[in-house]
Amino acid sequence: MGLSGQDFKNFLMKFDFQNVLLQYSSLMSTPSVPFWKIALVLVFGAILLLICFKTPDATNISNPGVLMELPSKVSNYWGFHLDPTPAEVNGLPSDTEFVRKEYESPEGDRIMCSIVLSGANKRSIHRPEACLPGQGWTIKSGEVLPIELSNGRKIEVMNLTLARPIELPNGKKKTLYSYYFYWFVGHDRTTPTHKSRIFYTSWDRVFKQENHRWAYCILHSKVTQGWGLPERDEAQTLELMKKFAGEIIPTFQKSFFIQSAPSEPSITP
């Protein structure tokens, strides 16, 4: 939605004007920065603030881009219901919706699938990078990964490589690795990055008067090599997850319900 009067007041209260003035004074005293560049930045910022202030609140709350129901079976994987954690229930707004299942193949491979759907309060959706360390995981790397879906279309997801120290019965510690796919789904938007989601949220509120109910979609699987059967290394685990993602995403993401010709992955601004 647009920036309301109360939101604007809160923005002004939290804004660090002293720091901005110091930065402005520093720029003005730097001979290498032309005055016209400084003026252009100030004018552009003023225009953005004016647009946000003058734009009325978006009353058009869009329909979710996902179906809040996961299939019982995906390929040869059977799904088992999982409840949200007490921390999620207590820490997120009451109108947040959850659906989560852990899928297991006959060989013992396990992949967790979760969807968190925001309500009117957008605190339901956050950067995964902000909460995973609190769960004991260290993010080793992240990359945007293209996924080919079973209907011939494509989607981009963010793939995080995670690591977590596990204490063994003998007191020694061993590192457990896993892969964590996530992406965000709006009414007619799909993006693998939090940055792009924020951009689309603001853009569509201002120019389309649309308020997205974002869904935060997750797939997570551990690398089992060295931890018991089935022994899957990183490459095998990643391949299993990509194949599983291609099968399950068209079952709940509405934009992929209808069979269509292959398309290019979504562009991330």
Secondary structure as UniProt FT lines:
FT   HELIX           5..14
FT   HELIX           17..28
FT   TURN            31..32
FT   HELIX           35..54
FT   STRAND          60..61
FT   STRAND          73..74
FT   TURN            75..76
FT   STRAND          77..81
FT   HELIX           86..91
FT   TURN            94..95
FT   STRAND          97..104
FT   TURN            106..107
FT   STRAND          110..117
FT   HELIX           122..124
FT   HELIX           128..131
FT   HELIX           132..135
FT   STRAND          138..148
FT   TURN            150..151
FT   STRAND          154..167
FT   TURN            169..170
FT   STRAND          173..185
FT   STRAND          190..191
FT   HELIX           194..207
FT   STRAND          210..211
FT   STRAND          215..222
FT   TURN            225..226
FT   HELIX           234..252
FT   HELIX           254..256
//
